[in-house]
Each structure stands twice: as structure tokens, then as C-alpha cells.
């Protein structure tokens, strides 16, 4: 299986040489809070040092003619015309990804539609994707209408509880578990019906106390690094259980190189499922490419006790594990003979959250929307200079 060299090579007549690293707000309604802006700026400075160019802050559309930029977008890019206008031709031009349609970047692609050819779907939907993914995902359906969602939920309830997932929610938010037809109807009936039609709703088999793996790959400054890791949850300032960080094992090379070093059958399966999901996206949605990918893979037992494993969703943008990803890249760049790095990233809420000595802090402050938060990375056993 090839690494993520997914885009065509940069043409010889394209702007080359030194470039400036810039952050880019894709949509001001998403991933553009105060802490997210500050975090991306921090990552942009460190990516600039890795690439060997200057960090120029937020992107200014009035850039000099012929200038080239390396972008750190707030979200996956889904407007082909805008991508071309920005000069983004492939994985060497951004830390993130490009998709041909906005829905491709969401968890809605993980499951088939119910009702076959008559089911509602967005323009560009691939009918082949579900077949190519196969059992790399948990049992479930994606629906673009309330009636279809209720029908899908009833079909699934016979096998156990069903998890309903709002497509636009992230970090574990926006999910409800139902175990009866009445609860299903009440839940879907209370949702924004227009939102279901516009973005879709995912219904998925619910697992009991699952473990969630992060499986990913980054391509930066000529380095290809793949990783697996375990996610942690924490309580945010409102007491809701959300993403709290990841502990990553990073290795040089593509997914095949990563799998070759894994002994655990369950972990090997998680990485293989992420690789299969990733390859299905490449095959079914032409125009996709990414220099940063992350797949969440859940493993656990359903209500009947059957052990299951499957990809929950994907991320082709700066994400929760990016602090650890960049820290690992910095170690690999400093030591070309190094083949493995362990890095842990944390998101801790509360006004008095402690930060370990030597941690690389990406953000520490009080966001006006979510309150006090600190995001940092540690490299167990490593000695490193403070990051910018």
C-alpha cells in the first residue's frame, strides 16, 4: 500500500522555492474559536521551522503575484475553485486535506444509505464506498431524512442499542444512545429536520465501554510518518465528556511500515481498517488528497457481547492529536536515524489545570466560548528545546 503521495507532482512552472506558512479560516462558523486560532498559529510556527520558511500569520488574499504559501487550514478544503486560486496543488502545499464535496470530510460517508437508489443523498455521493469499506466500519446507516432515519433505527434496534450522531458535531459531542423505538422517534423528532436533510444523520451500533484508537499519517518536509495511539476523554467546563488527548506511537514510513511492527491482533486490525477506509476514499472520491489524516477506530462489545471493531470517522485537518504529530516530526527531523517516537497530547479544562515541566504548550488561556483550557504535548524520555 502506498503512502499518501496522492496529488499530482507540482508542475515545473509553478511557484517554487521558499514559501510562507499561513493559517487559513475556511469557514468562520467552524474551528475558528479563540483557542483554535491560537493553536493553529502555534502549529504554523513549528511547521514553518520544519519546512524551512517563515511563518506569516493569517493568510492575506492580497499576496504578491507569484508568491507561494503553505497553508494550515481550519478545516478540510472542499471548494475546488478556491483550492486552485490558493495555489494548492498537492500535499506539499498544506497541512490538512482537500475533498471534492463538503460531505466527504464528515462521518456521514462511513455508512451506506437505507433504501437503495430511492434514498435521499447529496450530489457526488459514491454508491461504491460502502462496499469498498466493507467491515472496516461498525454496522450502521447514514440518512438524509427523518423518516429514513427512523426506519434505519428500527432495523438496527433488534441487534442492540443504537448511537445517533449529528454529523456536524465533533469531539464526542452531539451523540445520543437509544434502546427503544419510542426513544428513537422522540430523539429524531426533536432534531432539526432541515439539518438532517442538509448534513445527514449517522446511526451506528453502540459499543459498551469501547477503546478508541487514533490511526494516522502525516507528510511534512519530505517526511512520511504513520502512527497509532489511544484516545482519552475528559470533562469540559460544562461537565460534558469530550476528547482529552491521545498517546501516540509514531514510526517512519507508510501504513504498511506501521503494521509490520504491530504484534497485537486487535491493534493490527484497527490499523488495517483505517488503511482500508483511507484507500476507499482515494478510490471513490477522485480529487481527494491530504498531508494529514487521522482515523478514529472503536473496539468493544455490543449489547449481545459480540466484539466489534470499526472506523468511526476521519479527520483531514488540524486535529486534537496534531500537537503530538508535530512534536514527533521535530524529533525525526533532528535525528534522521530515529525510527520511532512516542508523544502524548492533552486537553485539560479548568482554571487550575497543571502543566508538567518540559511540556510543549500550544494554548493556555480562557476561551470566551468554552472557558479555561490548556493544550500541551509531552515527549516521554525526550530532552528537547522549547518550541516557539
Rosetta blueprint (number, residue, H / E / L):
1 X L
2 X L
3 X L
4 X L
5 X L
6 X L
7 X L
8 X L
9 X L
10 X L
11 X L
12 X L
13 X L
14 X L
15 X L
16 X L
17 X L
18 X L
19 X L
20 X E
21 X E
22 X E
23 X E
24 X E
25 X L
26 X L
27 X L
28 X L
29 X L
30 X L
31 X L
32 X L
33 X L
34 X H
35 X H
36 X H
37 X H
38 X H
39 X H
40 X H
41 X H
42 X H
43 X H
44 X H
45 X H
46 X H
47 X H
48 X H
49 X H
50 X H
51 X H
52 X L
53 X L
54 X E
55 X E
56 X E
57 X E
58 X E
59 X L
60 X L
61 X L
62 X L
63 X L
64 X L
65 X L
66 X L
67 X L
68 X L
69 X E
70 X E
71 X E
72 X E
73 X E
74 X L
75 X L
76 X L
77 X E
78 X L
79 X L
80 X H
81 X H
82 X H
83 X H
84 X H
85 X H
86 X H
87 X L
88 X L
89 X L
90 X L
91 X H
92 X H
93 X H
94 X E
95 X L
96 X L
97 X E
98 X E
99 X L
100 X L
101 X L
102 X H
103 X H
104 X H
105 X H
106 X L
107 X H
108 X H
109 X H
110 X H
111 X L
112 X E
113 X L
114 X L
115 X L
116 X H
117 X H
118 X H
119 X L
120 X L
121 X L
122 X L
123 X L
124 X L
125 X L
126 X L
127 X L
128 X L
129 X H
130 X H
131 X H
132 X H
133 X H
134 X H
135 X H
136 X H
137 X E
138 X L
139 X L
140 X E
141 X E
142 X E
143 X E
144 X L
145 X L
146 X H
147 X H
148 X H
149 X H
150 X H
151 X H
152 X H
153 X H
154 X H
155 X H
156 X H
157 X H
158 X L
159 X L
160 X L
161 X L
162 X E
163 X E
164 X E
165 X E
166 X E
167 X L
168 X L
169 X L
170 X L
171 X L
172 X L
173 X L
174 X L
175 X E
176 X E
177 X E
178 X E
179 X L
180 X L
181 X H
182 X H
183 X H
184 X H
185 X H
186 X H
187 X H
188 X H
189 X H
190 X L
191 X L
192 X L
193 X H
194 X H
195 X H
196 X H
197 X H
198 X H
199 X H
200 X L
201 X E
202 X E
203 X E
204 X E
205 X E
206 X L
207 X L
208 X E
209 X E
210 X E
211 X E
212 X E
213 X E
214 X E
215 X E
216 X E
217 X E
218 X E
219 X E
220 X E
221 X L
222 X L
223 X E
224 X E
225 X E
226 X E
227 X E
228 X E
229 X E
230 X E
231 X E
232 X E
233 X E
234 X E
235 X E
236 X L
237 X L
238 X L
239 X L
240 X L
241 X E
242 X E
243 X E
244 X E
245 X E
246 X E
247 X E
248 X E
249 X E
250 X E
251 X E
252 X E
253 X L
254 X L
255 X H
256 X H
257 X H
258 X H
259 X H
260 X H
261 X L
262 X L
263 X L
264 X L
265 X H
266 X H
267 X H
268 X H
269 X H
270 X H
271 X H
272 X H
273 X H
274 X H
275 X H
276 X H
277 X H
278 X H
279 X H
280 X H
281 X H
282 X H
283 X H
284 X H
285 X L
286 X L
287 X L
288 X L
289 X E
290 X E
291 X L
292 X E
293 X E
294 X E
295 X E
296 X E
297 X E
298 X E
299 X E
300 X E
301 X E
302 X L
303 X L
304 X L
305 X L
306 X L
307 X E
308 X E
309 X E
310 X E
311 X E
312 X E
313 X E
314 X E
315 X E
316 X L
317 X L
318 X L
319 X L
320 X L
321 X L
322 X H
323 X H
324 X H
325 X H
326 X H
327 X H
328 X H
329 X H
330 X H
331 X H
332 X H
333 X H
334 X H
335 X L
336 X L
337 X L
338 X L
339 X L
340 X E
341 X E
342 X E
343 X E
344 X E
345 X E
346 X E
347 X E
348 X E
349 X E
350 X L
351 X L
352 X L
353 X L
354 X L
355 X L
356 X L
357 X L
358 X L
359 X L
360 X E
361 X E
362 X E
363 X E
364 X E
365 X E
366 X E
367 X E
368 X L
369 X L
370 X L
371 X E
372 X E
373 X E
374 X E
375 X E
376 X E
377 X E
378 X E
379 X L
380 X L
381 X L
382 X L
383 X L
384 X L
385 X L
386 X L
387 X L
388 X L
